[in-house]
Structures are given as C-alpha cells and as structure tokens.
Amino acid sequence: MSKEREVIVVGAGPAGAITATILAQQGHDVLLLDKQTFPRDKTCGDAVPSGAIDILYNAGMKEKVETAVARGEFYPLTHMRLVSPKGHQLIAPLQRGDLGTDSYIAPRLYFDALIQQHAVAVGAEFRQAQVETPLVENGRIVGVKARTNGLVENLRAKIVVGADGVTSTIARALRPQTAQHVDAHRAVALRAYIEDIEEFPHEVEFYLYKNILPGYAWIFPTAPGQANIGLGMRLDHFRQTPRKLKDMLTEFLAMPAIQKRLKQGWKLHDIATWQLNFGSQRHIQYTYDGAVLVGDAAGLINPLTGGGIHNSLISGELAAQTIHEALLNSDTLQTGLQAYAKRCHNALWDGMKRSYRLQKSLIRFPFLVDFLISRLQANSSLAKIFLTKL
Ligand SMILES: Cc1cc2nc3c(=O)[nH]c(=O)nc-3n(C[C@H](O)[C@H](O)[C@H](O)COP(=O)(O)OP(=O)(O)OC[C@H]3O[C@@H](n4cnc5c(N)ncnc54)[C@H](O)[C@@H]3O)c2cc1C
C-alpha cells in the first residue's frame, strides 16, 4: 500500500492541471494522474477566451503563454463573426481579458500540455495511470484504484478530485444513474482540422444554420490557410435525425459561401466526435465525502456556445481554494467541501440559465436568428455571451 497523499487529481486536462497547479503552489502534496501522456489531442474547437488566459496568467503562466504565441502554437483572435441561416452577419471585436489578455485558438495538443507541464514545474507529481474506480470505505472516498503498465495499485488520498472529463469514471461511480445528465442538457459535436481554406484572419466564425439549431457550425483559424472546423448539436435533437455529423459537415462545406473559400487540394484530417455535458442541468452533485468533481466531469459546459475550457479553469480554481481550506480545517468530508458547490453556483449558474433560455428560444423561433443577427449590435446579450464565452 502506497503512502496516503493529500490530494489525488484524476485527469490532467485544463480542469485537473489547474487544480493541481494551484494546490501545489500552496505547498500541498498532489499526485496528478492521467491515462495518457502529454502532449495529447483532445477533441475540441480549441477556442480559448481571454478570461481563461487570465486564469493562466494568475497561475504564473504568462511567459509560457507568450512563448506558445511566439512559436505559432496559439493563434491570436481579434474578432468574431456570427452568421444567420439567411446569411446575415454580425462581426464584433472580441473583448480583452481583465489582465489585457487576448483570446486564442490554441490546439489542445499544445494548450493542455502547457498547463500539465506547469503543474509539474510547480511541484505536482505526474503519473500516467488509468483510474478504474474510486476507493470507497464506509461511504467515504479514500483514494483510487489505478492501473499503470498493467499493474493495479490502490492509491490513497485525503481528497480525490475527479477531473477526468465528460465520461468521468469518478462521476459515474459516485452519481446514481438517475442523477446523470439528460439528453436535453447534452450535445454531440464533430471536429476536424482543415488545410487550404481561405480563413478570415484572426476571426472566429459561428454559423447558426437551420438544420442544426440550436447547435452551430464553426470555422476557427489555427494559422494562415488552416482551421479547426466542426459542428455540434443538442443530443435530443441529434437522436431525432437520421443524419450523421459527418454528413452535416459535408453539407456545411458544400454551402456556396464556404465552398468558394476552399483552395485546390484542400483536405480534412483528424476528424473526431465527442460529447458535451451542459452546466444548465439542475441538481447535479459536485461534492462527496472525500471528493469533488471539476470541469467536464462536473458537467460545466455553456449550453449555448459549447465552451467549457474557461469554466473548467474556474471550477479548478474554486476547487483548489476549497480543498486548501478543507485540508487546513482537517474537514475533508462533504461538510468541508460543499463550499465548492456553492462557489461554482455563484460563479456560473446565472450565465448557464441565461444561455439555456436563449438556446431554447432559438429552437422555438428559428426565424428569430435571422431577425436578431440582422439587427444585433455588438453589445446585445447574444453577441455578449458569444463574445465572453466563445
Ligand atoms: C467537439 C468539441 C468542441 C469543443 N470546443 C470547445 C471550444 O472551442 N472551446 C471551449 O472552451 N470548449 C470547447 N469544448 C469543451 C471542452 O473541450 C471541455 O469543456 C474541456 O476539455 C474540459 O476540460 P476538462 O479538463 O474538464 O476535461 P478533458 O479536457 O476532457 O480532460 C480530461 C482528462 O482526463 C483523462 N482521463 C479520462 N479518464 C481517465 C481515467 N479513467 N484515468 C485517468 N485519466 C483519465 C483524459 O485522458 C484527459 O486528459 C468542446 C468540446 C467538444 C466535444
């Protein structure tokens, strides 16, 4: 049996890596586990809003972000373009973060490795290990059972952080089946990278077109002539259509406005689909005796934009703050951790509710999208949500 750690973080994506970073910076003993080694890809649109970059700066990553930009790994954004079914367009400048930061298209291959490496640099121990299940004794989580190179080990900790994404092993083991996300608060999305497209430099494009509302298709440039391209749809709507996401992408690329931008020899690569769980579903439990859930494991994606990176980092910050207090007070049961759920609610719930309401109106009144976009000013609520949350 290995020695008991203060904190085991399961999953080294943005949510887990920032939680591990902040706790390690506060002097805690942190073991960060991931089934993959880094760098690794994660199916995503790669759009990282300035607010998320602020959080990285606060964690001491300014220089690392600047280096990634200088190397061309992060592509800076200045504007967004929303396109309605009839082709009305709204182009608006993106807001800078509180610390003067930019938004980026930051492929997850680079973005996630940057935070994971930072966590290690500030003192977290990283180990490649696939967690099979949480260890539970008398109703309290006391660690995880993890497999490394075929060897299964019981790893004990005062607190386990479930940061293992939308298919979270930790969340599935702790939450009853009846308390999981329902289809109206979930989505599926497809992402590909495209070579040889005429991009709008430094501009993210969202296409709210009829067949996939309240979802949308996107073109997010990663470099001149290259982009992350994809589309996402609410799961209950997707289940009602016989069409596959890949066919929808083919349709999107065949739209005259897009087709004329495809250069000779253009090609798609790294096509992948993945799921999203929205933060708009009520009564989702984030804290347990000895455990908290962060990021996609908690289900904190914005239901209108599909953005989850910023919320993952926010939840990681709030979890680290609460865990630090719980360890100081020697109360690592739910009583000591429930402040985290409250903090998440205060930080995120109003935005989730607003976004879900707006999403529902887009379903009921699709013609409004044309009307709104043709009338919208950059400070309207729809534009603002897309602007701040991407
Ligand atoms: C197609 C698509 C497009 C998206 N586009 C955007 C976008 O443009 N902008 C945005 O902000 N958000 C976007 N999102 C949402 C965003 O990808 C997620 O919200 C974000 O990745 C959540 O981060 P996380 O750290 O919680 O989880 P993840 O990034 O999923 O990280 C979880 C980690 O846990 C590890 N893990 C999983 N299971 C285990 C296990 N059993 N044992 C050990 N390790 C494990 C995984 O290897 C992984 O490294 C998109 C999502 C999809 C599906």
The ligand as an ORCA input file, in Angstrom:
! r2SCAN-3c Opt
* xyz 0 1
  C     -16.142     18.829    -30.392
  C     -15.967     19.734    -29.184
  C     -15.622     21.069    -29.372
  C     -15.397     21.883    -28.256
  N     -14.956     23.154    -28.484
  C     -14.649     23.945    -27.429
  C     -14.067     25.227    -27.640
  O     -13.774     25.622    -28.780
  N     -13.794     25.999    -26.560
  C     -14.061     25.566    -25.282
  O     -13.827     26.326    -24.326
  N     -14.585     24.339    -25.060
  C     -14.858     23.506    -26.090
  N     -15.329     22.234    -25.860
  C     -15.448     21.761    -24.459
  C     -14.054     21.434    -23.892
  O     -13.388     20.547    -24.758
  C     -14.167     20.815    -22.494
  O     -15.060     21.591    -21.720
  C     -12.808     20.746    -21.787
  O     -11.943     19.894    -22.454
  C     -12.989     20.264    -20.339
  O     -11.730     20.109    -19.731
  P     -11.526     19.017    -18.578
  O     -10.157     19.209    -18.059
  O     -12.668     19.032    -17.658
  O     -11.640     17.602    -19.340
  P     -10.724     16.982    -20.503
  O     -10.092     18.044    -21.287
  O     -11.595     16.005    -21.203
  O      -9.583     16.187    -19.713
  C      -9.872     15.005    -19.018
  C      -8.584     14.212    -18.844
  O      -8.863     13.069    -18.041
  C      -8.163     11.953    -18.551
  N      -8.890     10.750    -18.126
  C     -10.121     10.363    -18.502
  N     -10.478      9.217    -17.902
  C      -9.432      8.876    -17.107
  C      -9.183      7.786    -16.236
  N     -10.091      6.828    -16.036
  N      -7.979      7.719    -15.576
  C      -7.051      8.686    -15.769
  N      -7.239      9.746    -16.592
  C      -8.416      9.842    -17.246
  C      -8.153     12.168    -20.062
  O      -7.089     11.464    -20.673
  C      -7.993     13.685    -20.143
  O      -6.649     14.068    -20.254
  C     -15.585     21.383    -26.941
  C     -15.984     20.049    -26.751
  C     -16.156     19.229    -27.860
  C     -16.539     17.790    -27.633
*
